[in-house]
Amino acid sequence: MYGYGFFLYDILDRFCKILREANKTEYVEKYENIKQNLKTALNEKAWDGNWFKRAFTDSGKELGCSQNEECKIDSIAQSWAVISNACTEEKISKAMQSLEEHLVDRNARNYQTFKSAI
């Protein structure tokens, strides 16, 4: 699942900081390389053009793609892409715009209550 990929990136980022603080420099380069390879893979393989894909099945079918009738976009993948800071500002912006466009029901009572409270 791509959402877990972003989660793993965040863990690796935090782990590298701990390694630096502990002066374990012999491990920093190894895990920084793993982190950067993961970042590259996520940005190339998980990006669907306007948002990040959710996952793939055992048979290789991707979920969370613009071509899917169901599970077209998923909040978890978009959220973790932002939280992990593993993607560009442009992708973050597009992903969050797509999330709001496809997943937010502006007519829902809780949305209206939230907007009036701001």
N, C-alpha and C positions, 0 to 999 in steps of 0.2 A: 504494500500500500504506500502510495506516495506521501500521504499525510504522516506516516511513520518515518519516512525518509527525512522529512523536515524536522521531526522530533529528534531523530538520531543526529542530525546536523547540529541542533541546539545542544544536545548532550556532549557531542565532540567538541564544540566550541567552549563550553564550560570546562570540560576535562582538560583541554589545552591550557586554559588559564590556571587551573590548579597545578598542572605539571610545571608551568613557568614559575609559579610562586614557590614550588617545592624544589626548584633548581634541578629538575629532572630533564635537562635539555636533550639528553640522548633519546627521549621519547617524543619530544615536542614536534620535531620534523616529521616523524612517522605519522603521527595522528593529524597534523596539519595537512599532510598530503592526502590522507584518507578523507578528511573533511572537504578539501578542495575538489577532489574527484567526485565526491557525493554531490557537492554543489553544482558542478558542471553537469552531471547526469540528471539531476532533478530539473535544472533549467532547460535542458535539451529534451529529455524524454517525458517529463511530466507536464510541460507547458502545452496547452491546447490552442493557444492563440489569443484567448481572452481570459482564461482562468487555468488553474492547475487541475489536472485529472485526479480522480479519487484513488483508483486501484486498477488491478487487472486480475482476471480469473486464471485458473490453472491452464485453461486452453489459450490464454494470451489475449482474450477480449478485454479491451480497456473500458473502464467505467468512469463516468464523470467527464465524458467527451461531448463536444457539441453535436456529434452525430447520434448520440444515444437518445432514444425516446424517453426512457426512464433513467433516473440517476444521471441527469445531464450535468449538474453541477453540485458540488458538495461543500458545505461550510467548513468542515474539518481541514481539508487540504488547503483552502484559501487562508484560514486562520493560522495554521502552522507555518505556512509560507511566510506570513507577515511576522509572526512571533519569533521564528528562527532567524530572520534577517538573512536568508539564504538566496535572495533574489534581488533583482534590480528594483529601484523605485518605480520605474515604468510598469513592470510586471505587478508589483504590489498594488499600484493604483488601478490597473485594469482588472486585476482579480477581485478587488474589493468593490469596484463599480459593478462587475458582473454578479457578484454575490448579492449586492443590494437589488439589482435589477431582477434577478431570477428567484431569489429566496425570501425577500422581504415583502410581506403583505401589508401595504400601506393602509388598507381598509380594516385591518384587525384592530379590535378595541385596545389591546395593550400597546400597539404602535402609536395610536392616537394619544393615549394617556402619556406615553413616554415623550412624544414630541411636544405636548403642551407643558410638560414639566421642565423642559430645557430652557 
